[in-house]
Amino acid sequence: MIAALLVNLLRLLLLPVSALRWAFAAPRGGYVVLEIDGRVVDLQPPRVRLALPWRPRKRAPLSVERVRELGKHLMKDPRPAGLLLRMRSVHAGPAVAASLRDALLEIRAGGKDIVAYLPMGADTTMLLLASAARAIVVGPETMVSPLGFAVEGRYVRRALEQVGVEPEVFAKGMYKNAGEVLVRDTMSAAQREQVGALLDGRFGDLTAALAQGRRVDRETAALWIDEAPFGAEQAVARGIVDAVAYEDELEHMLAAGSLPCATAAPRRAEIGAENADGPPGAGARAAARHSKSRLVAAGRYLGARRALSMTPVWPRPVLGVIEVHGAIVSRARFRGASLASEERLVASLRAARQNPRVQGVILHVDSPGGSALASDRIHHEVTRLAEVKPVVACLSNVAASGGYYVAAAAHAIVAQPQTITGSIGVVSARFALGPLLERLGVSTDVVKRGARADLFSPSRKLDAGERAVVERELDAIYAAFLRVVARGRRRPVEEIEPLAQGRVYSGADAQARGLVDMLGGFERALHELRQMIGPKAAAIEPAIVRASRYIPPPPLLPAPVPTLLELVGLRGIAQEVALAIHCEGERVLAYCAEADDLD
């Protein structure tokens, strides 16, 4: 409280300076510039306050949450003409990209102009986002490549056979594909079916977005994708983008209001090119020196606005946000990978349940699953939390297998149409290294007491009786998974079982089958939670909840095997190796990462 009072006192003293700063933060008729270059996430990550010399501070990813905050201020501020979206690269999952596009469309619906500038050209995701803008401009000599989506599977059965490793995979559910890369040479029919359905959904959303944004029919948008890539000039001629310009030319066009858009006939943006004297575009560059639109960085604009707000003195109620991000494990044994650790999540859920300031909780899930045991314990804590406070699960890019398991206890589930969800099933795999050891000249001799004392030994394969034991255990875990989903969805198990079988769905298909309640992103989940709490929640803001008790961080150890596998394109197998390291001896509820990145 004392710290808050001191901060507010300082802000009061500096209020004239802050007001002057805000007055010049956005010139009338100018544009606020939002830079996108790298990773995009749903929620703002925590600030790193100390950067050690041997661990330099990384650039924080852009969050949809920050864009929405920017949009709220822009729509209330009559001075700026709009938003200039400058994109150099975008790394975002399908659900995050959809949420970001929704946020941009809200800014346009609020009366602000949006112009997208892509100096390096455009790929599929960048063009999807840019389609929310009134006009799209690309840099000269660039490529516009809305190529669509593809999934490649890497199958290593023969490689393992050559080195003498014999995989044994047990799976419940005909679509449970996480282990098939180890025992097959090609994609199974079931995997091809479910991946094809996911691609159909994403391709349909892409063509719909391009058709809406560029004001063409969906057949034309689909033709653009099939005939891509295009050079910048070709893209203008086709109407995919509106203009080609250098950055200084763009600033002049914004100031002059001469930027073409999808509502007008596309043309080459070379202001002054009609002058036959001099090279093309020379007139634009000459004019740009005399007339440029005033631009201000989004960070500066938001900083000036935040300087006018006061810090709350008394603790206020909050809407808690608990992040389930990455593979679910019982305990993180090393850092360097995105992991949802059971011990940390359980502590956070208990803190949210016991803290009277937390009025309700959004469980933000972006996880392909992981340990069945850890998923069940996290689910138990979500269930206990839901007994006393409203809980809404917000499914981001992936919420499959264990990720869906932990979300099933929420009062409502929200997902984007592109979210990969479901995969209600269980898989177990082990490797028999006997042939490899023989090739290396290593012999194995065993002395045991107990018929199955060496059940988990990697030196041999399981016999028929041992396989039956593993199958029986997986049957029990699968039945428990079905009961968890049935209880959460308030439906009989008999209705859930046909929807299970390890199959993944898009968020839209999951909603049609009753596995998801409504479509939308974090803002939709926030609205639903406020509706559950009541009118008093309208002014309550979200805050990320983390464990209040101290938990020592795991030691920083290298993970050479997963890293090397990712470098050679075996991302899905790298994830499975990471799960094997962290979930040793545990059954897993995991969805293969092959369809996690469909670009």
Secondary structure, 3 states (H helix, E strand, C coil): CHHHHHHHHHHHHCHHHHHHHHHCCCCCCCEEEEEEEEEEECCCCCCCCCCECCECCCCCCEEHHHHHHHHHHHHHCCCCCEEEEEEEEEECCHHHHHHHHHHHHHHHHCCCEEEEEECCCECHHHHHHHCCCCEEEECCCCEECCCCCCCCCCCCHHHHHHHCCEEEEEEECCCCCCCHHHHCCCCCHHHHHHHHHHHHHHHHHHHHHHHHHHCCCHHHHHHHHHHCCEEHHHHHHHCCCCEECCHHHHHHHHHHCCCCCCCCCCCCCCCCCCCCCCCCCHHHHHHHCCCCCCEEEHHHHHHHHHCCCCCCCCCCCEEEEEEEECEEECCCCCCCCCEEEHHHHHHHHHHHHHCCCEEEEEEEEEECEEEHHHHHHHHHHHHHHHCCCCEEEEEEEEEECHHHHHHCCCCEEEECCCCEEECCCEEEEEEECHHHHHHCCCCCCCCCCCCCCCCCCCCCCCCHHHHHHHHHHHHHHHHHHHHHHHHHHCCCHHHHHHHCCCCEEEHHHHHHCCCCCEECCHHHHHHHHHHHHCHHHHHCCEEECCCCCCCCCCCCCCCHHHHHHHHCCCHHHHHHHHHHHHCCCCCEEECCHHHHCCC
